[in-house]
Amino acid sequence: MKKHILYTCLVAVLVSFSSCKTTESTNTDTGKKKNVVHKLYNKETFKIEKYSEDKSYGYTEENPIKVGGALKSKGPENERRFLNALAGPNGEVITYIRGGNCCPFETENGFLGGGLLDKYIISYKGLKENITLYINMYDSEELAVPVGFKLKY
């Protein structure tokens, strides 16, 4: 009986995914590039060695921060490792919370050929309005500190 219920649920999920058309994504990265292996500063923090000059880096769904790791069950951990490296523009301690996901896109590094971006809401003392950063845990590239942030270390 339990196997029958499990099988029915699995079929229902597969049918719902195959019969639904997701909204068209503005993030057109195909994931064909080889993923970058990131260095660690410590167990919970990536070592980032450059600052982005692109004001859209991380701030838009078209130009997300690509931390990778999802295929090795390290995606959320890599997102936190990236955020743990950041401080406010004057060295302020930041806080962050995952604000959900959005923005479906195609990638060979995702499950069933696709992925979603995660949105993180960033705040720190003195910040007038929270900042939203978009992070891609499926694909990876060289990491950079987004405009308006500094490295914590």
PyRosetta script that sets phi, psi and omega in degrees:
from pyrosetta import init, pose_from_sequence

init()
pose = pose_from_sequence("MKKHILYTCLVAVLVSFSSCKTTESTNTDTGKKKNVVHKLYNKETFKIEKYSEDKSYGYTEENPIKVGGALKSKGPENERRFLNALAGPNGEVITYIRGGNCCPFETENGFLGGGLLDKYIISYKGLKENITLYINMYDSEELAVPVGFKLKY")
pose.set_psi(1, -45.8)
pose.set_omega(1, -179.4)
pose.set_phi(2, -63.7)
pose.set_psi(2, -38.3)
pose.set_omega(2, 178.6)
pose.set_phi(3, -63.7)
pose.set_psi(3, -38.6)
pose.set_omega(3, 179.8)
pose.set_phi(4, -64.6)
pose.set_psi(4, -43.6)
pose.set_omega(4, 179.2)
pose.set_phi(5, -64.6)
pose.set_psi(5, -44.5)
pose.set_omega(5, 179.1)
pose.set_phi(6, -61.6)
pose.set_psi(6, -44.7)
pose.set_omega(6, 179.0)
pose.set_phi(7, -62.0)
pose.set_psi(7, -43.3)
pose.set_omega(7, 179.5)
pose.set_phi(8, -62.2)
pose.set_psi(8, -43.5)
pose.set_omega(8, 178.8)
pose.set_phi(9, -63.7)
pose.set_psi(9, -42.3)
pose.set_omega(9, 179.7)
pose.set_phi(10, -62.2)
pose.set_psi(10, -44.8)
pose.set_omega(10, 178.5)
pose.set_phi(11, -62.6)
pose.set_psi(11, -42.2)
pose.set_omega(11, -179.7)
pose.set_phi(12, -61.9)
pose.set_psi(12, -42.5)
pose.set_omega(12, 179.2)
pose.set_phi(13, -64.6)
pose.set_psi(13, -46.4)
pose.set_omega(13, -179.8)
pose.set_phi(14, -62.7)
pose.set_psi(14, -40.7)
pose.set_omega(14, 178.7)
pose.set_phi(15, -65.6)
pose.set_psi(15, -41.4)
pose.set_omega(15, -178.7)
pose.set_phi(16, -66.0)
pose.set_psi(16, -37.4)
pose.set_omega(16, 177.5)
pose.set_phi(17, -69.1)
pose.set_psi(17, -38.2)
pose.set_omega(17, -176.1)
pose.set_phi(18, -79.4)
pose.set_psi(18, -22.4)
pose.set_omega(18, -177.2)
pose.set_phi(19, -94.6)
pose.set_psi(19, -10.7)
pose.set_omega(19, -179.0)
pose.set_phi(20, -95.9)
pose.set_psi(20, 140.4)
pose.set_omega(20, 173.5)
pose.set_phi(21, -103.0)
pose.set_psi(21, 122.9)
pose.set_omega(21, 178.3)
pose.set_phi(22, -76.4)
pose.set_psi(22, 161.7)
pose.set_omega(22, 177.8)
pose.set_phi(23, -66.9)
pose.set_psi(23, 151.6)
pose.set_omega(23, -178.9)
pose.set_phi(24, -68.0)
pose.set_psi(24, 133.7)
pose.set_omega(24, -177.7)
pose.set_phi(25, -91.5)
pose.set_psi(25, 148.2)
pose.set_omega(25, 172.8)
pose.set_phi(26, -91.9)
pose.set_psi(26, -7.7)
pose.set_omega(26, 177.5)
pose.set_phi(27, -92.8)
pose.set_psi(27, 103.6)
pose.set_omega(27, -170.9)
pose.set_phi(28, -100.8)
pose.set_psi(28, 13.4)
pose.set_omega(28, 179.2)
pose.set_phi(29, -62.6)
pose.set_psi(29, 127.2)
pose.set_omega(29, -177.3)
pose.set_phi(30, -89.0)
pose.set_psi(30, -7.3)
pose.set_omega(30, 178.9)
pose.set_phi(31, 74.0)
pose.set_psi(31, 13.5)
pose.set_omega(31, -177.0)
pose.set_phi(32, -75.7)
pose.set_psi(32, -16.1)
pose.set_omega(32, 178.7)
pose.set_phi(33, -73.4)
pose.set_psi(33, 148.6)
pose.set_omega(33, 176.4)
pose.set_phi(34, -68.9)
pose.set_psi(34, 136.7)
pose.set_omega(34, -179.4)
pose.set_phi(35, -71.0)
pose.set_psi(35, 146.2)
pose.set_omega(35, -180.0)
pose.set_phi(36, -87.9)
pose.set_psi(36, 140.0)
pose.set_omega(36, 173.5)
pose.set_phi(37, -92.9)
pose.set_psi(37, 123.4)
pose.set_omega(37, -176.8)
pose.set_phi(38, -89.6)
pose.set_psi(38, 144.0)
pose.set_omega(38, 175.8)
pose.set_phi(39, -80.8)
pose.set_psi(39, 151.2)
pose.set_omega(39, 177.5)
pose.set_phi(40, -102.4)
pose.set_psi(40, 138.2)
pose.set_omega(40, 170.1)
pose.set_phi(41, -80.7)
pose.set_psi(41, -45.1)
pose.set_omega(41, 169.5)
pose.set_phi(42, -150.9)
pose.set_psi(42, -176.1)
pose.set_omega(42, -173.8)
pose.set_phi(43, -57.7)
pose.set_psi(43, -31.7)
pose.set_omega(43, -176.1)
pose.set_phi(44, -104.6)
pose.set_psi(44, 3.9)
pose.set_omega(44, -171.2)
pose.set_phi(45, -141.4)
pose.set_psi(45, 132.8)
pose.set_omega(45, 173.4)
pose.set_phi(46, -76.5)
pose.set_psi(46, 150.6)
pose.set_omega(46, 172.1)
pose.set_phi(47, -92.4)
pose.set_psi(47, 110.9)
pose.set_omega(47, -179.1)
pose.set_phi(48, -106.5)
pose.set_psi(48, 133.6)
pose.set_omega(48, -172.2)
pose.set_phi(49, -117.4)
pose.set_psi(49, 4.6)
pose.set_omega(49, 178.7)
pose.set_phi(50, -143.7)
pose.set_psi(50, 158.8)
pose.set_omega(50, 177.4)
pose.set_phi(51, -108.8)
pose.set_psi(51, 135.6)
pose.set_omega(51, 177.6)
pose.set_phi(52, -78.1)
pose.set_psi(52, 142.7)
pose.set_omega(52, 172.4)
pose.set_phi(53, -103.0)
pose.set_psi(53, -4.3)
pose.set_omega(53, -178.9)
pose.set_phi(54, -86.2)
pose.set_psi(54, 112.7)
pose.set_omega(54, -176.9)
pose.set_phi(55, -65.8)
pose.set_psi(55, -15.3)
pose.set_omega(55, 179.0)
pose.set_phi(56, -90.1)
pose.set_psi(56, -13.0)
pose.set_omega(56, -175.9)
pose.set_phi(57, -61.2)
pose.set_psi(57, 113.6)
pose.set_omega(57, 179.9)
pose.set_phi(58, 85.9)
pose.set_psi(58, -20.6)
pose.set_omega(58, -176.3)
pose.set_phi(59, -90.2)
pose.set_psi(59, -12.2)
pose.set_omega(59, -178.8)
pose.set_phi(60, -130.2)
pose.set_psi(60, 154.6)
pose.set_omega(60, 178.0)
pose.set_phi(61, -68.8)
pose.set_psi(61, -22.1)
pose.set_omega(61, 178.4)
pose.set_phi(62, -75.7)
pose.set_psi(62, -19.2)
pose.set_omega(62, -176.4)
pose.set_phi(63, -136.8)
pose.set_psi(63, 62.8)
pose.set_omega(63, -176.4)
pose.set_phi(64, -75.2)
pose.set_psi(64, 164.0)
pose.set_omega(64, 173.0)
pose.set_phi(65, -80.1)
pose.set_psi(65, 124.8)
pose.set_omega(65, -174.2)
pose.set_phi(66, -104.8)
pose.set_psi(66, 101.3)
pose.set_omega(66, -177.5)
pose.set_phi(67, -98.1)
pose.set_psi(67, -19.0)
pose.set_omega(67, 178.9)
pose.set_phi(68, 63.7)
pose.set_psi(68, -171.6)
pose.set_omega(68, 174.8)
pose.set_phi(69, 102.6)
pose.set_psi(69, -11.9)
pose.set_omega(69, -174.7)
pose.set_phi(70, -60.3)
pose.set_psi(70, -39.3)
pose.set_omega(70, -177.6)
pose.set_phi(71, -68.6)
pose.set_psi(71, -17.2)
pose.set_omega(71, 177.4)
pose.set_phi(72, -108.8)
pose.set_psi(72, 20.2)
pose.set_omega(72, -179.6)
pose.set_phi(73, 58.0)
pose.set_psi(73, 33.9)
pose.set_omega(73, 179.6)
pose.set_phi(74, -119.4)
pose.set_psi(74, 7.1)
pose.set_omega(74, -175.4)
pose.set_phi(75, -57.5)
pose.set_psi(75, -59.0)
pose.set_omega(75, 179.4)
pose.set_phi(76, -61.0)
pose.set_psi(76, -37.1)
pose.set_omega(76, 177.6)
pose.set_phi(77, -63.4)
pose.set_psi(77, -41.1)
pose.set_omega(77, 178.1)
pose.set_phi(78, -66.4)
pose.set_psi(78, -36.1)
pose.set_omega(78, 176.0)
pose.set_phi(79, -60.0)
pose.set_psi(79, -46.5)
pose.set_omega(79, 179.1)
pose.set_phi(80, -65.5)
pose.set_psi(80, -39.0)
pose.set_omega(80, 178.3)
pose.set_phi(81, -60.0)
pose.set_psi(81, -38.2)
pose.set_omega(81, 177.5)
pose.set_phi(82, -66.4)
pose.set_psi(82, -52.5)
pose.set_omega(82, -176.7)
pose.set_phi(83, -62.9)
pose.set_psi(83, -33.2)
pose.set_omega(83, 179.1)
pose.set_phi(84, -65.8)
pose.set_psi(84, -16.7)
pose.set_omega(84, 179.0)
pose.set_phi(85, -84.1)
pose.set_psi(85, -12.4)
pose.set_omega(85, -172.0)
pose.set_phi(86, -93.8)
pose.set_psi(86, 150.8)
pose.set_omega(86, 171.1)
pose.set_phi(87, -135.4)
pose.set_psi(87, 164.4)
pose.set_omega(87, 176.1)
pose.set_phi(88, -65.2)
pose.set_psi(88, 175.1)
pose.set_omega(88, -174.6)
pose.set_phi(89, -63.2)
pose.set_psi(89, -22.3)
pose.set_omega(89, 177.7)
pose.set_phi(90, -113.0)
pose.set_psi(90, 23.1)
pose.set_omega(90, 179.3)
pose.set_phi(91, 87.2)
pose.set_psi(91, 9.7)
pose.set_omega(91, -179.5)
pose.set_phi(92, -60.7)
pose.set_psi(92, 144.8)
pose.set_omega(92, 174.2)
pose.set_phi(93, -72.8)
pose.set_psi(93, 127.8)
pose.set_omega(93, 179.3)
pose.set_phi(94, -95.8)
pose.set_psi(94, 155.4)
pose.set_omega(94, 168.1)
pose.set_phi(95, -121.4)
pose.set_psi(95, 151.1)
pose.set_omega(95, 179.7)
pose.set_phi(96, -143.5)
pose.set_psi(96, 152.8)
pose.set_omega(96, 176.0)
pose.set_phi(97, -142.2)
pose.set_psi(97, 141.3)
pose.set_omega(97, 177.9)
pose.set_phi(98, -71.7)
pose.set_psi(98, 126.2)
pose.set_omega(98, -177.0)
pose.set_phi(99, -101.8)
pose.set_psi(99, 19.7)
pose.set_omega(99, 179.9)
pose.set_phi(100, 104.0)
pose.set_psi(100, -170.9)
pose.set_omega(100, 178.5)
pose.set_phi(101, -126.7)
pose.set_psi(101, 168.8)
pose.set_omega(101, -177.2)
pose.set_phi(102, -163.6)
pose.set_psi(102, -179.0)
pose.set_omega(102, 159.5)
pose.set_phi(103, 60.0)
pose.set_psi(103, 67.7)
pose.set_omega(103, 179.9)
pose.set_phi(104, -60.4)
pose.set_psi(104, 144.8)
pose.set_omega(104, 178.9)
pose.set_phi(105, -149.7)
pose.set_psi(105, 160.9)
pose.set_omega(105, 177.9)
pose.set_phi(106, -89.5)
pose.set_psi(106, 138.6)
pose.set_omega(106, 175.1)
pose.set_phi(107, -158.6)
pose.set_psi(107, 140.1)
pose.set_omega(107, 175.6)
pose.set_phi(108, -71.3)
pose.set_psi(108, -14.1)
pose.set_omega(108, -178.8)
pose.set_phi(109, -92.1)
pose.set_psi(109, 1.6)
pose.set_omega(109, -179.3)
pose.set_phi(110, -98.8)
pose.set_psi(110, -179.9)
pose.set_omega(110, 177.4)
pose.set_phi(111, -88.1)
pose.set_psi(111, 130.0)
pose.set_omega(111, -177.6)
pose.set_phi(112, 59.3)
pose.set_psi(112, 28.2)
pose.set_omega(112, 174.2)
pose.set_phi(113, 81.6)
pose.set_psi(113, 12.4)
pose.set_omega(113, -179.1)
pose.set_phi(114, -148.0)
pose.set_psi(114, 173.1)
pose.set_omega(114, 178.3)
pose.set_phi(115, -155.1)
pose.set_psi(115, 173.9)
pose.set_omega(115, 175.7)
pose.set_phi(116, -127.8)
pose.set_psi(116, 148.6)
pose.set_omega(116, 173.9)
pose.set_phi(117, -83.0)
pose.set_psi(117, 149.4)
pose.set_omega(117, 172.0)
pose.set_phi(118, -101.6)
pose.set_psi(118, 140.7)
pose.set_omega(118, 177.2)
pose.set_phi(119, -105.4)
pose.set_psi(119, 130.0)
pose.set_omega(119, 176.2)
pose.set_phi(120, -117.1)
pose.set_psi(120, 133.0)
pose.set_omega(120, 178.7)
pose.set_phi(121, -96.5)
pose.set_psi(121, 121.4)
pose.set_omega(121, -175.8)
pose.set_phi(122, -109.4)
pose.set_psi(122, 138.6)
pose.set_omega(122, 173.2)
pose.set_phi(123, -143.4)
pose.set_psi(123, 161.2)
pose.set_omega(123, 173.6)
pose.set_phi(124, -159.6)
pose.set_psi(124, 161.2)
pose.set_omega(124, -176.3)
pose.set_phi(125, -57.7)
pose.set_psi(125, 129.4)
pose.set_omega(125, 179.2)
pose.set_phi(126, 93.0)
pose.set_psi(126, -10.0)
pose.set_omega(126, 179.5)
pose.set_phi(127, -75.0)
pose.set_psi(127, 127.4)
pose.set_omega(127, -177.2)
pose.set_phi(128, -75.2)
pose.set_psi(128, -39.4)
pose.set_omega(128, -178.5)
pose.set_phi(129, -136.3)
pose.set_psi(129, 134.0)
pose.set_omega(129, -179.8)
pose.set_phi(130, -56.0)
pose.set_psi(130, 152.4)
pose.set_omega(130, 179.1)
pose.set_phi(131, -107.7)
pose.set_psi(131, 137.0)
pose.set_omega(131, 174.8)
pose.set_phi(132, -106.4)
pose.set_psi(132, 126.8)
pose.set_omega(132, 174.1)
pose.set_phi(133, -113.2)
pose.set_psi(133, 140.1)
pose.set_omega(133, 179.1)
pose.set_phi(134, -101.8)
pose.set_psi(134, 127.6)
pose.set_omega(134, -176.8)
pose.set_phi(135, -127.0)
pose.set_psi(135, 134.1)
pose.set_omega(135, 178.4)
pose.set_phi(136, -104.3)
pose.set_psi(136, 114.3)
pose.set_omega(136, -179.8)
pose.set_phi(137, -94.4)
pose.set_psi(137, 5.5)
pose.set_omega(137, -178.8)
pose.set_phi(138, -97.1)
pose.set_psi(138, -44.7)
pose.set_omega(138, -178.8)
pose.set_phi(139, -105.2)
pose.set_psi(139, 156.9)
pose.set_omega(139, 177.3)
pose.set_phi(140, -137.7)
pose.set_psi(140, 154.0)
pose.set_omega(140, 176.4)
pose.set_phi(141, -152.7)
pose.set_psi(141, 175.9)
pose.set_omega(141, 178.2)
pose.set_phi(142, -57.0)
pose.set_psi(142, 131.4)
pose.set_omega(142, -177.7)
pose.set_phi(143, -86.1)
pose.set_psi(143, 152.1)
pose.set_omega(143, 176.8)
pose.set_phi(144, -142.4)
pose.set_psi(144, 157.0)
pose.set_omega(144, 175.5)
pose.set_phi(145, -79.2)
pose.set_psi(145, 125.8)
pose.set_omega(145, 179.4)
pose.set_phi(146, -65.2)
pose.set_psi(146, 153.3)
pose.set_omega(146, 175.7)
pose.set_phi(147, -54.0)
pose.set_psi(147, 135.6)
pose.set_omega(147, 178.6)
pose.set_phi(148, 94.8)
pose.set_psi(148, -1.3)
pose.set_omega(148, 178.3)
pose.set_phi(149, -124.8)
pose.set_psi(149, 164.4)
pose.set_omega(149, 173.0)
pose.set_phi(150, -127.2)
pose.set_psi(150, 169.3)
pose.set_omega(150, 172.3)
pose.set_phi(151, -79.2)
pose.set_psi(151, 143.1)
pose.set_omega(151, 179.1)
pose.set_phi(152, -71.4)
pose.set_psi(152, -31.5)
pose.set_omega(152, -175.4)
pose.set_phi(153, -102.4)
pose.dump_pdb("model.pdb")
